[in-house]
């Protein structure tokens, strides 16, 4: 550990990048006038509400090599919310979500000079974390020798993995587990300021690295002003007992502040050279997959490598020039089996990324207007109610036990249709305020985001080396 703990958060010289996504394919969904009933879901309202009982996924438990359990931060399967994590209201969650979206837009609008990097087997269960601008599902990994178990937020929109480290020279927030002590690990080492990996922090964090007593210093800040600053180090990372990554580059935070909800740090799943995806390329071939549980009371998984990737996965090509974010091509949306009258140029103008950390899917206002109008038309028998933060199509279902909602599907480039799970269509703040879980951007030119609510229960496969992302139904079941 360096002798000096004088650390400086370097937030200048941000190099941001653009994602350019095209949507050029014409498509017609197969619908039949005689099959109208097949275009609706019938839901028990209780399935949209939180449960106090943890019900782990059997699929996640059967996974082995390269697989971690994914848990919702605020759900009953999480241990983080017992004392250290503040319980957030739905309004607070959506406010933090908007902060993340604003941060993503800023990065995509102003970063320049980034190069694209494309991406054995390992699976980690996923748990949902605090909405902080850096993701909200968590996994538990081991760091150091002997291995120290740490709960990290996993985030496809971030590259650098970091955790809080003793002696917390400046500041550390409250976390559930004891803070990692590099002095107690036999495999920890600092990275020098002259190392190539130190210079790569500029790309991975958007900030130029600093230097303290010849040790490389990183600094990273998120959309809600949360940040981590510390020494850049190298350590042994243990995913499972059979999946160990030696010499893993990560941030050892000495000055950390923000709403990280008891988690020890962050696991970066972006495409940059310092992300875990790129660092483990020789072992896992830049392939990872996850399934986010349909309810916060269940669990999903995060798997490194192609283990468990089934034949039913339908792939669409990655698009755009982003070195970190995963850009896709959206070509059409259907509601209740009917394709919405949205010009392909609307999606071409905005582009769209898939993001594990954004909660609510954001669409160009022209596309969202068509979606909301069609959804309302097919939900006329239910009473509308007041808006919920960014969600403006909401219903009071107090007098109902079940509800019929139109199915919603998206069509990705390459003629790849993906049906959204019922729990990915509605977002509930109790039965008196159940809302369409999509929101409009401010302008048609703003980047679209396919959020984690819409990804629930899907197996999402990132074949980074192959330049594609795949989807399959029933991934967690």
C-alpha positions as CSV (number, residue, x, y, z in Angstrom):
1,X,0.0,0.0,0.0
2,X,1.4,3.4,-0.9
3,X,2.7,5.5,2.0
4,X,0.5,8.5,1.1
5,X,-3.2,8.4,1.0
6,X,-3.7,11.9,-0.4
7,X,-6.2,11.1,-3.2
8,X,-7.6,13.5,-5.8
9,X,-10.8,12.9,-7.7
10,X,-10.0,13.7,-11.3
11,X,-13.1,14.6,-13.1
12,X,-11.7,16.6,-16.0
13,X,-10.7,15.5,-19.5
14,X,-13.6,13.2,-19.8
15,X,-13.5,11.3,-23.1
16,X,-16.9,10.4,-24.1
17,X,-18.2,8.6,-27.2
18,X,-21.2,8.2,-29.4
19,X,-23.4,5.2,-30.1
20,X,-24.8,5.3,-33.6
21,X,-27.5,2.7,-34.1
22,X,-29.4,2.1,-37.3
23,X,-32.8,0.5,-37.6
24,X,-33.4,-0.3,-41.3
25,X,-35.3,-3.5,-41.4
26,X,-39.0,-3.6,-42.3
27,X,-41.0,-6.2,-40.4
28,X,-44.5,-7.4,-40.0
29,X,-45.6,-9.4,-36.9
30,X,-47.7,-12.5,-37.5
31,X,-51.1,-11.8,-36.1
32,X,-54.5,-13.4,-36.7
33,X,-57.9,-11.9,-36.2
34,X,-59.1,-15.2,-34.8
35,X,-56.4,-15.3,-32.1
36,X,-57.0,-12.0,-30.3
37,X,-57.2,-13.8,-26.9
38,X,-53.6,-14.9,-27.4
39,X,-52.4,-11.3,-27.4
40,X,-53.2,-10.7,-23.7
41,X,-51.8,-11.7,-20.4
42,X,-54.1,-12.5,-17.4
43,X,-52.3,-11.5,-14.2
44,X,-52.9,-12.0,-10.5
45,X,-52.3,-8.5,-9.1
46,X,-50.3,-10.0,-6.2
47,X,-47.7,-11.1,-8.8
48,X,-46.8,-7.4,-9.3
49,X,-46.4,-6.7,-5.6
50,X,-43.4,-7.3,-3.3
51,X,-43.2,-10.5,-1.3
52,X,-41.6,-10.8,2.1
53,X,-40.5,-14.5,1.5
54,X,-37.4,-15.4,-0.4
55,X,-38.0,-18.0,-3.1
56,X,-34.7,-18.8,-4.8
57,X,-34.7,-20.0,-8.4
58,X,-34.1,-23.7,-8.9
59,X,-32.3,-23.0,-12.2
60,X,-29.8,-20.7,-10.5
61,X,-29.1,-23.3,-7.8
62,X,-28.4,-25.9,-10.5
63,X,-25.8,-23.8,-12.2
64,X,-22.1,-24.4,-11.4
65,X,-19.1,-23.4,-13.4
66,X,-18.8,-19.7,-13.8
67,X,-22.2,-18.9,-12.4
68,X,-23.1,-16.4,-9.6
69,X,-26.5,-15.9,-8.0
70,X,-28.2,-12.6,-8.8
71,X,-30.3,-11.0,-6.0
72,X,-32.5,-7.9,-5.9
73,X,-31.1,-5.4,-3.4
74,X,-34.4,-4.6,-1.8
75,X,-35.9,-8.1,-1.9
76,X,-36.1,-10.6,0.9
77,X,-33.3,-12.7,-0.5
78,X,-30.8,-9.9,0.1
79,X,-28.9,-9.6,3.4
80,X,-27.8,-6.0,2.6
81,X,-31.2,-4.5,3.5
82,X,-31.1,-5.8,7.1
83,X,-29.4,-2.8,8.5
84,X,-27.1,-0.9,6.2
85,X,-29.4,-0.2,3.2
86,X,-31.9,2.5,3.3
87,X,-35.3,1.5,2.0
88,X,-36.2,3.7,-1.0
89,X,-39.7,4.7,-2.0
90,X,-40.8,4.0,-5.6
91,X,-40.5,7.8,-6.3
92,X,-36.9,7.8,-5.0
93,X,-36.1,4.8,-7.1
94,X,-37.4,6.5,-10.3
95,X,-35.6,9.7,-9.4
96,X,-32.3,7.9,-9.1
97,X,-33.1,6.1,-12.3
98,X,-33.5,9.4,-14.1
99,X,-30.1,10.4,-12.7
100,X,-28.5,7.4,-14.3
101,X,-30.2,8.0,-17.6
102,X,-29.0,11.6,-17.6
103,X,-25.5,10.4,-16.9
104,X,-25.5,7.9,-19.7
105,X,-26.7,10.6,-22.1
106,X,-23.9,12.9,-21.0
107,X,-21.3,10.2,-21.5
108,X,-22.6,9.2,-25.0
109,X,-22.9,12.9,-26.0
110,X,-19.5,14.1,-25.1
111,X,-17.0,11.2,-25.0
112,X,-14.7,10.9,-27.9
113,X,-11.7,8.9,-28.9
114,X,-12.8,5.5,-27.6
115,X,-12.1,2.3,-29.5
116,X,-14.4,-0.7,-29.7
117,X,-13.4,-3.9,-28.0
118,X,-15.4,-7.0,-28.8
119,X,-15.7,-9.9,-26.2
120,X,-14.4,-21.4,-20.4
121,X,-17.5,-20.7,-18.4
122,X,-18.5,-19.1,-15.0
123,X,-21.9,-18.2,-13.5
124,X,-22.8,-15.8,-10.7
125,X,-26.3,-15.4,-9.2
126,X,-27.7,-11.8,-9.5
127,X,-29.3,-9.8,-6.8
128,X,-30.9,-6.3,-7.2
129,X,-29.1,-3.4,-5.5
130,X,-29.7,0.2,-4.7
131,X,-30.6,2.5,-7.6
132,X,-27.5,4.6,-7.7
133,X,-26.6,5.4,-11.3
134,X,-24.5,2.3,-11.5
135,X,-26.9,-0.6,-11.4
136,X,-29.2,-2.4,-9.1
137,X,-28.6,-6.1,-9.0
138,X,-25.9,-7.7,-6.9
139,X,-23.7,-10.8,-6.9
140,X,-21.2,-12.1,-4.3
141,X,-17.6,-12.7,-5.3
142,X,-14.4,-13.5,-3.4
143,X,-11.4,-11.1,-3.5
144,X,-7.9,-11.7,-2.2
145,X,-6.0,-14.6,-0.5
146,X,-7.7,-15.8,1.6
147,X,-10.8,-14.9,-0.3
148,X,-13.0,-12.2,1.2
149,X,-16.6,-12.4,0.2
150,X,-18.0,-9.2,-1.1
151,X,-21.4,-8.2,-2.6
152,X,-20.9,-6.1,-5.7
153,X,-23.5,-4.3,-7.9
154,X,-23.1,-5.7,-11.4
155,X,-23.4,-3.2,-14.2
156,X,-23.3,-3.5,-18.0
157,X,-22.9,0.3,-18.2
158,X,-19.6,0.4,-16.3
159,X,-16.2,-1.0,-17.0
160,X,-14.0,-0.7,-13.8
161,X,-14.6,-3.1,-11.0
162,X,-13.9,-1.5,-7.6
163,X,-14.5,-2.1,-3.9
164,X,-14.0,-0.1,-0.7
165,X,-10.6,-0.7,0.9
166,X,-9.1,-0.2,4.3
167,X,-7.8,2.0,5.8
168,X,-10.4,4.3,4.1
169,X,-8.0,7.2,4.1
170,X,-10.6,9.8,3.3
171,X,-14.1,8.3,3.6
172,X,-16.1,5.0,3.3
173,X,-19.9,4.6,3.3
174,X,-21.6,1.9,5.4
175,X,-21.5,-1.6,3.8
176,X,-22.9,-4.9,5.0
177,X,-19.6,-6.9,4.9
178,X,-16.4,-5.8,6.5
179,X,-14.3,-3.7,4.3
180,X,-11.6,-5.4,2.2
181,X,-8.1,-5.1,3.7
182,X,-5.4,-5.4,1.0
183,X,-2.7,-5.6,3.8
184,X,-4.3,-8.9,4.9
185,X,-4.1,-10.5,1.4
186,X,-1.0,-12.3,0.2
187,X,-1.9,-11.7,-3.5
188,X,-2.6,-7.9,-3.6
189,X,-0.2,-5.5,-5.3
190,X,-0.5,-1.9,-6.4
191,X,-0.2,-0.8,-10.0
192,X,2.5,1.7,-10.8
193,X,1.8,5.0,-12.5
194,X,4.0,4.0,-15.4
195,X,2.0,0.8,-16.1
196,X,0.0,0.5,-19.4
197,X,-3.0,-0.5,-17.4
198,X,-2.9,2.8,-15.5
199,X,-3.2,4.8,-18.7
200,X,-6.2,2.6,-19.7
201,X,-8.2,4.1,-16.7
202,X,-8.9,7.2,-18.8
203,X,-11.0,5.1,-21.2
204,X,-12.5,2.9,-18.5
205,X,-13.6,5.7,-16.1
206,X,-13.7,8.8,-18.3
207,X,-11.2,10.4,-15.9
208,X,-7.4,10.7,-16.2
209,X,-5.6,8.7,-13.6
210,X,-3.6,10.3,-10.8
211,X,-0.4,9.3,-9.1
212,X,0.4,9.0,-5.4
213,X,3.9,7.8,-4.3
214,X,4.3,6.1,-7.7
215,X,1.0,4.2,-7.3
216,X,-1.7,4.7,-9.9
217,X,-4.9,6.4,-8.6
218,X,-8.3,6.0,-10.2
219,X,-11.4,8.2,-9.9
220,X,-14.9,7.5,-11.1
221,X,-18.2,9.3,-10.6
222,X,-21.8,8.2,-11.3
223,X,-24.9,10.1,-12.4
224,X,-26.2,10.8,-8.9
225,X,-22.8,12.2,-7.8
226,X,-21.8,9.0,-6.1
227,X,-18.1,8.4,-6.5
228,X,-15.1,6.2,-5.7
229,X,-11.4,7.2,-5.6
230,X,-8.5,5.1,-4.7
231,X,-5.5,3.0,-5.6
232,X,-5.4,0.9,-8.7
233,X,-4.5,-2.6,-7.8
234,X,-4.2,-6.2,-8.9
235,X,-5.7,-9.2,-6.9
236,X,-7.1,-12.7,-7.1
237,X,-10.8,-12.7,-8.0
238,X,-12.8,-15.8,-7.1
239,X,-16.1,-16.3,-8.8
240,X,-16.7,-19.8,-7.7
241,X,-14.4,-22.4,-6.1
242,X,-13.5,-23.6,-9.7
243,X,-13.5,-20.2,-11.3
244,X,-10.5,-18.1,-10.2
245,X,-9.1,-15.1,-12.0
246,X,-5.5,-14.3,-11.0
247,X,-4.0,-10.8,-11.5
248,X,-7.4,-9.1,-11.8
249,X,-7.1,-5.3,-12.1
250,X,-9.6,-3.4,-9.9
251,X,-10.0,-0.2,-7.9
252,X,-9.2,-0.2,-4.2
253,X,-11.3,2.7,-3.0
254,X,-10.0,5.0,-0.3
255,X,-12.6,7.8,-0.8
256,X,-16.1,6.6,-1.5
257,X,-19.5,8.3,-1.1
258,X,-23.0,7.6,-2.4
259,X,-26.1,5.5,-2.2
260,X,-24.6,2.1,-2.7
261,X,-27.1,0.5,-0.4
262,X,-24.7,-1.7,1.7
263,X,-23.0,-3.2,-1.4
264,X,-19.2,-3.3,-1.2
265,X,-18.6,-1.9,-4.7
266,X,-19.3,-2.6,-8.3
267,X,-18.6,-5.3,-10.9
268,X,-18.0,-3.7,-14.4
269,X,-19.5,-5.7,-17.3
270,X,-18.8,-3.1,-20.1
271,X,-16.6,-3.7,-23.2
272,X,-13.6,-1.6,-22.2
273,X,-10.2,-3.3,-21.8
274,X,-10.4,-3.1,-18.0
275,X,-13.9,-4.6,-17.6
276,X,-14.2,-8.2,-16.2
277,X,-15.4,-9.3,-19.7
278,X,-12.2,-8.2,-21.4
279,X,-9.9,-9.3,-18.5
280,X,-11.3,-12.8,-18.6
281,X,-11.4,-13.1,-22.4
282,X,-9.0,-16.0,-22.6
283,X,-11.1,-18.0,-20.1
284,X,-14.6,-17.1,-21.0
285,X,-14.2,-15.9,-24.6
286,X,-16.0,-12.6,-23.9
287,X,-19.3,-14.4,-23.3
288,X,-21.6,-13.8,-20.3
289,X,-25.3,-14.1,-19.7
290,X,-27.8,-13.3,-17.0
291,X,-31.4,-13.7,-16.0
292,X,-33.1,-11.0,-13.8
293,X,-35.8,-12.5,-11.6
294,X,-39.4,-11.6,-12.4
295,X,-39.9,-10.6,-8.7
296,X,-37.6,-9.2,-6.1
297,X,-38.4,-12.2,-3.8
298,X,-36.7,-14.6,-6.3
299,X,-33.2,-14.9,-7.6
300,X,-31.5,-15.0,-11.0
301,X,-28.0,-15.7,-12.2
302,X,-24.9,-14.1,-13.9
303,X,-22.8,-16.6,-15.8
304,X,-19.4,-16.1,-17.4
305,X,-18.8,-18.3,-20.5
306,X,-21.2,-20.2,-22.7
307,X,-22.3,-22.7,-20.1
308,X,-26.0,-23.1,-20.0
309,X,-26.6,-21.0,-23.1
310,X,-29.5,-22.9,-24.8
311,X,-30.4,-23.4,-28.4
312,X,-33.5,-21.3,-28.1
313,X,-31.6,-18.0,-27.8
314,X,-32.4,-15.6,-30.6
315,X,-29.6,-13.2,-31.5
316,X,-29.4,-9.6,-32.8
317,X,-26.2,-7.8,-33.8
318,X,-24.5,-5.3,-31.6
319,X,-24.4,-1.9,-33.2
320,X,-22.7,1.5,-32.6
321,X,-19.2,2.5,-31.8
322,X,-19.3,2.5,-28.0
323,X,-16.5,0.9,-26.2
324,X,-18.5,0.4,-23.1
325,X,-22.3,0.4,-23.8
326,X,-24.1,-2.4,-25.7
327,X,-25.9,-0.8,-28.6
328,X,-28.8,-2.6,-30.4
329,X,-31.0,-1.9,-33.4
330,X,-34.7,-1.5,-32.5
331,X,-37.0,-1.7,-35.6
332,X,-40.6,-2.1,-34.3
333,X,-42.9,-2.5,-31.3
334,X,-46.2,-4.3,-31.0
335,X,-49.0,-4.0,-28.5
336,X,-51.7,-6.7,-28.3
337,X,-50.4,-8.2,-31.6
338,X,-50.6,-5.0,-33.6
339,X,-47.5,-3.3,-34.9
340,X,-47.3,0.4,-33.8
341,X,-47.3,3.0,-36.6
342,X,-43.8,4.2,-35.9
343,X,-41.5,5.2,-38.7
344,X,-38.1,3.3,-38.7
345,X,-36.4,6.7,-38.8
346,X,-37.6,7.4,-35.3
347,X,-35.4,4.5,-33.9
348,X,-32.6,5.3,-36.4
349,X,-32.4,8.9,-35.0
350,X,-32.2,7.9,-31.3
351,X,-30.5,4.6,-31.3
352,X,-30.9,2.3,-28.2
353,X,-28.6,0.5,-25.7
354,X,-29.4,-2.4,-23.4
355,X,-28.5,-1.6,-19.8
356,X,-28.7,-3.8,-16.7
357,X,-28.7,-0.7,-14.4
358,X,-31.4,1.4,-15.8
359,X,-34.8,0.4,-14.4
360,X,-37.4,1.8,-16.8
361,X,-37.1,1.5,-20.6
362,X,-36.7,4.9,-22.3
363,X,-38.1,5.5,-25.8
364,X,-38.2,8.4,-28.2
365,X,-41.3,10.5,-27.4
366,X,-42.8,9.7,-30.8
367,X,-42.5,6.0,-30.2
368,X,-43.6,6.2,-26.6
369,X,-46.7,8.3,-27.6
370,X,-47.8,5.5,-30.0
371,X,-47.1,2.9,-27.3
372,X,-49.1,4.7,-24.6
373,X,-52.0,5.4,-26.9
374,X,-52.3,1.8,-28.0
375,X,-51.9,0.5,-24.5
376,X,-54.6,2.9,-23.1
377,X,-57.0,1.9,-25.9
378,X,-56.7,-1.8,-24.9
379,X,-57.0,-1.0,-21.2
380,X,-60.2,1.1,-21.3
381,X,-62.1,-1.0,-18.8
382,X,-59.6,-0.1,-16.0
383,X,-59.7,3.4,-14.4
384,X,-56.8,5.7,-15.0
385,X,-55.1,7.4,-12.0
386,X,-52.4,10.0,-11.3
387,X,-48.9,9.7,-12.8
388,X,-46.1,8.1,-10.9
389,X,-42.9,10.3,-11.4
390,X,-41.8,9.6,-15.0
391,X,-44.6,7.1,-15.6
392,X,-47.8,8.7,-16.9
393,X,-50.0,5.8,-17.9
394,X,-51.2,4.5,-14.5
395,X,-54.3,2.6,-13.3
396,X,-56.1,2.2,-10.0
397,X,-56.7,-1.5,-9.7
398,X,-57.9,-1.5,-6.1
399,X,-61.2,-3.3,-7.0
400,X,-59.5,-6.1,-9.1
401,X,-57.8,-9.3,-8.2
402,X,-56.8,-10.1,-11.8
403,X,-56.1,-7.9,-14.7
404,X,-55.9,-8.5,-18.5
405,X,-53.1,-6.6,-20.2
406,X,-52.0,-6.5,-23.8
407,X,-48.8,-8.3,-24.7
408,X,-45.9,-6.1,-25.7
409,X,-43.1,-7.3,-28.0
410,X,-40.0,-5.5,-29.4
411,X,-38.4,-6.4,-32.7
412,X,-34.6,-6.2,-32.8
413,X,-32.4,-6.0,-35.9
414,X,-32.1,-9.2,-37.9
415,X,-35.8,-9.9,-37.5
416,X,-35.4,-10.9,-33.8
417,X,-38.7,-10.6,-31.8
418,X,-38.6,-10.6,-28.0
419,X,-41.8,-10.7,-26.0
420,X,-41.7,-8.7,-22.7
421,X,-42.7,-10.7,-19.6
422,X,-45.9,-9.6,-17.9
423,X,-43.9,-8.3,-14.9
424,X,-41.9,-6.2,-17.4
425,X,-45.0,-4.4,-18.7
426,X,-46.3,-3.0,-15.4
427,X,-44.6,-1.2,-12.5
428,X,-46.6,-1.1,-9.3
429,X,-46.7,1.3,-6.4
430,X,-49.3,-0.7,-4.6
431,X,-52.6,-1.8,-6.3
432,X,-53.9,1.8,-6.5
433,X,-51.1,2.9,-8.8
434,X,-50.0,0.4,-11.4
435,X,-48.2,1.9,-14.4
436,X,-47.0,1.1,-17.9
437,X,-43.3,0.6,-17.3
438,X,-42.0,2.7,-20.2
439,X,-41.1,6.4,-20.2
440,X,-40.4,8.9,-23.0
441,X,-37.1,10.7,-23.5
442,X,-37.2,14.4,-23.8
443,X,-36.4,14.4,-27.5
444,X,-36.4,11.9,-30.4
445,X,-32.7,12.3,-30.7
446,X,-32.0,11.2,-27.1
447,X,-30.5,7.7,-26.8
448,X,-33.1,5.0,-26.0
449,X,-32.5,2.5,-23.2
450,X,-33.8,-1.1,-22.8
451,X,-34.1,-1.2,-19.0
452,X,-33.9,-4.0,-16.5
453,X,-37.7,-4.2,-15.8
454,X,-38.3,-5.2,-19.4
455,X,-35.5,-7.7,-19.2
456,X,-37.1,-9.6,-16.3
457,X,-37.2,-13.4,-16.6
458,X,-35.4,-13.3,-20.0
459,X,-32.1,-15.1,-20.5
460,X,-29.9,-12.3,-21.9
461,X,-26.7,-13.6,-23.6
462,X,-23.8,-11.2,-24.5
463,X,-21.5,-12.8,-27.1
464,X,-19.2,-9.8,-27.2
465,X,-16.5,-11.5,-29.3
466,X,-19.2,-12.5,-31.8
467,X,-20.7,-9.0,-31.8
468,X,-24.2,-10.0,-30.8
469,X,-26.8,-10.2,-27.9
470,X,-29.3,-12.9,-27.6
471,X,-32.6,-13.4,-25.8
472,X,-34.6,-16.5,-24.7
473,X,-37.9,-16.8,-22.7
474,X,-38.1,-18.3,-19.3
475,X,-34.4,-17.9,-18.4
476,X,-34.8,-18.0,-14.6
477,X,-37.4,-20.8,-14.4
